[in-house]
Amino acid sequence: MTIKLWRADAIVLFDWLMSADLNEIPADHGAVKQALTDLLTRLEADTDVAYGASGQGLTQEEIDDARREVSKDMGW
């Protein structure tokens, strides 16, 4: 299966998954936490999202820009 994400969405998700405490996320089954871990692993291993524009890792500026872009037209 292939899922295409807007780069800004991928950055926001990656940043959140890197900092989230999966033990604090409400889940009705352990598979939910595992699926989130798998998503993080895929974002890290199969994309360049973790490396940022510099190739040295995402900067706070890149994360902030991605958050602004994603939230720009939320409508809710």
C-alpha positions in Angstrom: 0.0 0.0 0.0 1.2 3.5 -0.8 0.1 6.6 1.1 1.1 9.9 -0.3 1.4 12.8 2.2 1.9 16.4 1.7 5.5 17.1 2.9 4.3 19.6 5.5 1.9 16.9 6.9 4.7 14.4 7.1 6.9 16.9 9.0 4.2 17.7 11.5 3.4 14.0 12.0 7.1 13.0 12.3 7.8 15.8 14.8 4.7 14.8 16.9 5.5 11.1 16.8 9.1 11.8 17.9 7.9 13.6 21.0 4.7 11.7 21.8 4.6 9.4 24.8 2.7 6.5 23.3 1.8 5.3 26.8 -0.2 8.5 27.2 -2.2 8.2 24.0 -5.6 6.8 24.5 -5.9 3.6 22.6 -8.3 0.7 22.9 -5.7 -1.8 21.7 -2.0 -2.1 21.7 -2.0 -2.4 18.0 -2.8 1.4 17.8 0.5 2.2 19.5 2.3 -0.3 17.3 0.8 1.3 14.2 2.0 4.7 15.3 5.4 3.4 15.9 5.4 1.7 12.5 4.4 5.1 10.9 7.3 6.8 12.6 9.7 4.1 11.5 8.5 4.5 7.9 8.7 8.3 7.9 12.2 8.0 9.3 13.5 5.2 7.1 11.7 5.6 3.8 11.5 9.4 3.4 13.9 12.3 3.8 11.5 14.1 6.3 13.8 13.4 9.3 16.8 15.1 7.6 15.3 18.4 6.8 16.6 20.8 4.1 20.1 20.8 5.5 20.4 17.0 5.6 21.3 17.4 9.3 17.8 17.1 10.8 14.7 19.1 11.0 15.1 22.6 12.3 12.5 24.3 14.5 12.0 26.8 11.7 11.1 23.9 9.3 8.7 22.4 11.9 7.1 25.8 12.5 6.7 26.5 8.8 5.1 23.1 8.3 2.7 23.6 11.1 1.7 27.0 9.7 1.2 25.5 6.2 -0.9 22.6 7.5 -3.1 24.7 9.7 -3.5 27.5 7.2 -6.8 26.4 5.7 -8.1 24.0 8.4 -11.6 25.5 8.5 -12.4 24.1 12.0 
